[in-house]
Amino acid sequence: MEGANLSQEIALELLGLTRAPQLQKLLFTVFLGMHTTTVLGNLTMFLLIHVSALHTPVYSLLKSLSFLDFCYSSTVVPQTLVNFSAKRKVVSYLGCMAQMFFYEGFATSECYPIATLAYDRYAAICNPCSTHSPSLLRSVSL
């Protein structure tokens, strides 16, 4: 049998939260509602900061946080919704690795603006009246 394709796709079968169809419909609705609220909230905050006169470094970091949270939540929830509505709950190995890569990448990326905001607040609290050491975000140009 020369020339035969002997490759096979590696897929992972997802067991899910439950096997009860009624509960899967309820979970689909709950996850869809939570994801929609998250997406709309983050996009609204992103657009409000982008369009308005809020262009200080703190608001720039909040805008990047809302964008990262939008990306972060959009890596896992769509596949979860598909698995709630599908009869055969499988994901390919490459799809799983790509999803994990983006999930971990966005989760790690969120830590940097949060750490910058925390350090700025720490510096502002420890030196509230110091004019020689302004807060970090006033001296950083984004």
C-alpha positions as CSV (number, residue, x, y, z in Angstrom):
1,M,0.0,0.0,0.0
2,E,2.4,2.6,-1.2
3,G,1.4,6.2,-1.0
4,A,-1.3,5.7,1.7
5,N,-1.9,8.5,4.2
6,L,-1.2,7.1,7.6
7,S,-1.5,10.4,9.5
8,Q,-4.3,10.8,12.1
9,E,-5.6,13.8,13.9
10,I,-5.1,13.9,17.6
11,A,-8.2,15.2,19.3
12,L,-9.1,15.6,22.9
13,E,-12.6,14.7,24.1
14,L,-14.0,17.2,26.6
15,L,-16.2,15.7,29.3
16,G,-17.7,19.1,30.2
17,L,-19.5,20.2,33.3
18,T,-22.5,18.0,32.9
19,R,-24.1,15.5,30.6
20,A,-27.7,16.6,31.3
21,P,-29.1,18.3,28.2
22,Q,-31.4,20.7,30.2
23,L,-28.5,21.8,32.4
24,Q,-26.3,22.3,29.3
25,K,-28.9,24.6,27.8
26,L,-29.0,26.6,31.1
27,L,-25.2,26.7,31.3
28,F,-25.0,27.8,27.7
29,T,-27.4,30.7,28.4
30,V,-25.5,31.7,31.6
31,F,-22.1,31.6,29.9
32,L,-23.4,33.5,26.9
33,G,-25.0,36.2,29.1
34,M,-21.8,36.6,31.1
35,H,-19.6,36.7,28.0
36,T,-21.9,39.2,26.3
37,T,-21.8,41.4,29.4
38,T,-18.0,41.2,29.6
39,V,-17.5,42.0,26.0
40,L,-19.9,44.9,26.0
41,G,-18.5,46.3,29.2
42,N,-14.9,46.1,28.0
43,L,-15.6,47.5,24.6
44,T,-17.7,50.3,26.1
45,M,-14.9,51.3,28.5
46,F,-12.4,51.1,25.7
47,L,-14.4,53.3,23.4
48,L,-15.3,55.8,26.1
49,I,-11.7,56.3,27.0
50,H,-10.6,56.5,23.4
51,V,-13.2,59.0,22.3
52,S,-13.3,61.2,25.4
53,A,-10.7,63.6,26.7
54,L,-9.4,61.0,29.1
55,H,-5.9,60.7,27.7
56,T,-3.9,60.6,30.9
57,P,-1.5,57.6,31.5
58,V,-3.8,56.1,34.1
59,Y,-6.7,56.0,31.6
60,S,-4.4,54.7,28.9
61,L,-3.5,51.7,31.1
62,L,-7.2,51.2,31.9
63,K,-7.9,51.2,28.2
64,S,-5.2,48.6,27.6
65,L,-6.6,46.5,30.5
66,S,-10.1,46.6,29.0
67,F,-8.7,45.5,25.6
68,L,-6.6,42.7,27.2
69,D,-9.6,41.5,29.2
70,F,-11.7,41.5,26.1
71,C,-9.1,39.3,24.3
72,Y,-8.5,37.2,27.4
73,S,-12.2,36.3,27.8
74,S,-12.7,35.7,24.1
75,T,-10.1,32.9,23.9
76,V,-12.0,30.3,26.0
77,V,-15.7,31.2,26.2
78,P,-16.5,30.7,22.5
79,Q,-15.1,27.2,22.5
80,T,-17.0,26.5,25.7
81,L,-20.2,27.7,24.1
82,V,-19.6,25.4,21.1
83,N,-19.1,22.5,23.4
84,F,-22.3,23.1,25.3
85,S,-24.3,23.0,22.1
86,A,-22.4,20.2,20.2
87,K,-23.2,16.5,20.5
88,R,-19.6,15.4,20.1
89,K,-17.4,17.5,22.3
90,V,-13.9,17.3,20.9
91,V,-11.1,19.8,20.3
92,S,-8.0,19.1,18.2
93,Y,-4.7,19.0,19.9
94,L,-3.4,22.0,17.9
95,G,-6.6,23.9,18.6
96,C,-6.1,23.2,22.4
97,M,-2.5,24.3,22.3
98,A,-3.3,27.5,20.4
99,Q,-6.1,28.3,22.8
100,M,-3.8,27.7,25.8
101,F,-1.1,29.9,24.2
102,F,-3.4,32.9,23.7
103,Y,-5.0,32.4,27.1
104,E,-1.7,32.4,28.9
105,G,-0.3,35.2,26.8
106,F,-3.2,37.5,27.5
107,A,-3.3,36.5,31.2
108,T,0.4,37.3,31.5
109,S,0.0,40.6,29.6
110,E,-2.7,41.8,32.0
111,C,-0.2,41.6,34.9
112,Y,2.1,44.4,33.5
113,P,-0.5,47.2,33.5
114,I,-1.9,46.1,36.8
115,A,1.6,46.1,38.4
116,T,2.3,49.5,36.9
117,L,-0.9,50.9,38.3
118,A,-0.2,49.3,41.7
119,Y,3.3,50.8,41.8
120,D,2.0,54.2,40.8
121,R,-0.6,54.2,43.7
122,Y,2.1,52.9,46.1
123,A,4.4,55.8,45.1
124,A,1.6,58.3,45.4
125,I,0.6,57.1,48.9
126,C,4.1,56.9,50.3
127,N,5.1,60.3,49.0
128,P,1.8,62.3,48.8
129,C,3.3,65.8,48.9
130,S,6.6,65.3,47.3
131,T,7.2,67.5,44.3
132,H,10.6,66.0,43.5
133,S,9.3,62.5,43.0
134,P,6.1,62.6,41.0
135,S,4.1,59.5,40.4
136,L,5.4,57.0,37.9
137,L,2.6,57.5,35.5
138,R,3.2,61.2,35.2
139,S,6.8,60.7,34.1
140,V,6.1,57.9,31.7
141,S,5.0,58.9,28.2
142,L,2.8,56.3,26.6
